[in-house]
Amino acid sequence: MQKKIPVTPDSTRCSTCMLSEICLPLGMARHDVAKLDELIKERIRVPKGSALFRLGDKVEAVYGIRSGSLKTQLEDASGHVQITGFLLPGEIIGMDGLLENTQQSHAIALEDSEVCVIRIDEMDHLAAHIPVLNQQFRRLMSKEINRSHQLVMSLGAMRSEQRLAAFLLNLSQRLATLGYSANEFVLRMSREEIGNYLGLTLETVSRLFSRFAREGLIHVQQRQVLIVDMQTLRGLAGTDCG
């Protein structure tokens, strides 16, 4: 069950957050970032397996991930699920619902997570006083489109081993941006979820992990992954994984 947490004057704000260099305030002047403190008035804690929002919900806010990780997924009338993304701290979730004013996917926590609530009406009001805020949201929209393009490319043009290699490299780069190790990390998603996202069966994903380990590209123990040969993995991916 979600827990709403009011942001008080003593709470960490945009101007003091460690994620400010990769989240919404990226590249903004210090005095503009200070004004952003007025925008974040609430946070939400989302337990593992719970939904931050669901397909069809009315859009009242977008959310900046402060800790943890979430997945976005679509679900058709027959119950078939397609995972469309895995989101990490510093990334914004819910942008795709702004056009129709309804959420276009489910957002489910992969682990206990916390998000900053960026309310749309307050954001519109603040954008009138911080012109660069609109530029920031265009940047975030561009990232969202880029992520969709990467998924389409993965599903349409890449061999199965390329898909998994590119996925691991992309995750490595994003975690490195957060200050974590680029070579060693824990997968918060299951192999079945990775397969769903990449358009592969669970058996194929498991076989590829075993193959990469056997060939000395990675060392894997349950969900703990160590990239041993980054250069060869990049060559195998054969694409820009940024």
N, C-alpha and C positions, 0 to 999 in steps of 0.2 A: 504494500500500500504506500502511495506517495506521501511524503511529508513536506509541507511547505515551511520554509524558513525565512522570516523577514530579515532583510539586510539592514543592520543598524549602523550608526556612525563608527562603531568600533570594528565592524566587519571588514574583511578584505574587499576592496573596491577595484574597479578597472584600473585606477591610477596606481594601485599598489600590488596588483595581481601578477604573479610570476608568468602567467600566460599572455600578458598584454602584448608581447612581441610577435605572437602568432595568431591571436584572436582578433576580435573586432577592432581594437585600437591600433592595429599594425600600421606603423608609419605616420600616425597622427601626431600633431604637435602636442607638447605636454599640457598646455592650457586647454586644448580640446579634449584630451583624455580625461582631465579633471572634470569637465562638464559631463562626460559620460557617466560619472558616478551617480548623477541624478536619474539615469535611465534604469539601472539595475536596483530594484527595490525588493526583490524576492528571489529565492532559490528553491529548487525542488530536489529532494532526495528520492531516488528511484531504486528500490531493491532489485537485486538480480532476478531476471525473469518477468518483471513487471513492465507495464507499458507507460511510457511518458505521454504518448498520444496514440490514437488509433485512426485508421482510415475513415474519412468522412467527418471527423470531429471539426468543429468550427475553429478556424485559425484566429487566435487572439494574440499570439506571441510566437517568436522564434526563440531558440534556446542555444546558449553557448555552453559546451560541455566543460565543466570545471574539473571533474575527476571521474574516473571510470571509463566505460566505453558502451556504446549502443549499436544496435543493428537496425537498419530500415528494411522493411519487407512489404511486398504486395501479396494479396490473397484474393483468389477468384471465388466465384459462387460455389464451386465444387470443393473448396478448401485447399486447393493447390497453392503452395507458398513459393514465392521467388524473392530471395534476399537481394537487395539492391545496393547495400553499402554497409561498411563498418566504420563508425565514427569514433574519434579519439579526442582527448582533452585539447581545447583550443579551437575545435571545429564547431561550426554552427549547423544546427539541425532544424528542419521544418521550413526551409526556404521554398521548397517546391509547392507549398500550399498557398502561397501568397496570391497567385493569379486568380484562382477560383474561390479563395477564402475558405477552403476546406482542406483538411490534411489529405495528402495523396498516398500516404503509406502508413503502416504501423511503425512505431519506434519502440524497441524493446531493449531493456538493459541487459548487457552481457555479464555484468557484475554490478555490485552496489555502486551507484553512480550519483553524481550531483550536477545539476545544470543551473545556469543563471537564466532568469526569465527576462526576455527583451520584449516588452509589450509593444504591439504595432502602433497603437494610438499615441503612446508616449514617444516612440521613436520618430513618428512623423512630426510631432511638435518640436522635438529637439533638433531634428534635421534642419528646421528653419533657422536655427541659431548656429548650427555647425554644418556648413555646406559640404565639408569633406565627408560627412557621414554617408551621404548618398553615394559618393565614390566608393566608400568601403563596401556598401551593400552590392554595388555593381561588381566589385571584385569577388565578393562571396558568391554571387550568382554565377559568375564565370567559372569559379572553382566547382560549383555544383554541376554545371554543364560539362565541364572537363571530366568529372568523375563518371558521368553518364556515358560519355564517349569512350572512356577506358573500358567500361563494362561491355559496351557493344562490341568493341574491338576484341576483347577477350573471348566473347561468346561466338563471334563470327569468323575471325581470321587467324586465330592462334591454335597451335596444337596443344594437347593437354599438358605436356611438360612445360611448354612456354607459359601457359596460364598460371600454373602453380609457381614457377620461378618468378614471374612478374609480380604475382601477389606477395610473395615473401619479400622481394626487393622493395616494393611500394611500402609495405608495412615497416620494413627496416628504416627506410628514409624518413617516414613520418615520425617514428619513435625517436630517431636521432635528432630531429627538429625540436622535440620536447626535452632533449638533454639526456635521453636514455641511450643505452648501448645500441649501436646499429647492428651488432653481430649476435647478441644474445638477448632473447626476449621470451615471454610467455604468451602463447596464443590464447586469447580470451574466448575465442570461438571454437566450436568443435570441428572435427574434420568433416562431419556431415554438413555443417553450415558453410564451410569453405567450398565444399563440392557444390552445394546449392547455388552459391554466389557465382562460381566459375562455370557452371553448367556441366559438372562432372559427377559421376557416381561416387558414393562413399568408397567403394572398392578401388576405383581408379585413383582417388586421392591418397588412400592408404598405400597403394602400390607405388605411387610416385614418391611419397615420403621415404619409403623403404629403398627405392632406387637411388634417390639423391643421397641418402645416408651411405649406401653401399659404394657409391662412386666418390665419396669423400667430399661432397659439396656441403653437406650439413651433418650435424649430429643432433638427434632428436630423442628425447626421453619424455614420453607422454606429451604434454603440451609445451614443454621447454625446448626451444629451438636454439641451436648455435650454428651460425653460418660460418663454415670453415673456409670455403673457397668462393669469396664474393665475386672475383673476376670471372670465373667460369660460369657462375650462376647468371651473371649479367649477359654473358655471351649466349647462354641457353635461352634466356628471355628474349633476346633479339629485338627489344623495343625499349622506348623511353618509359621508365616505370615511375617517374616523378609525380 
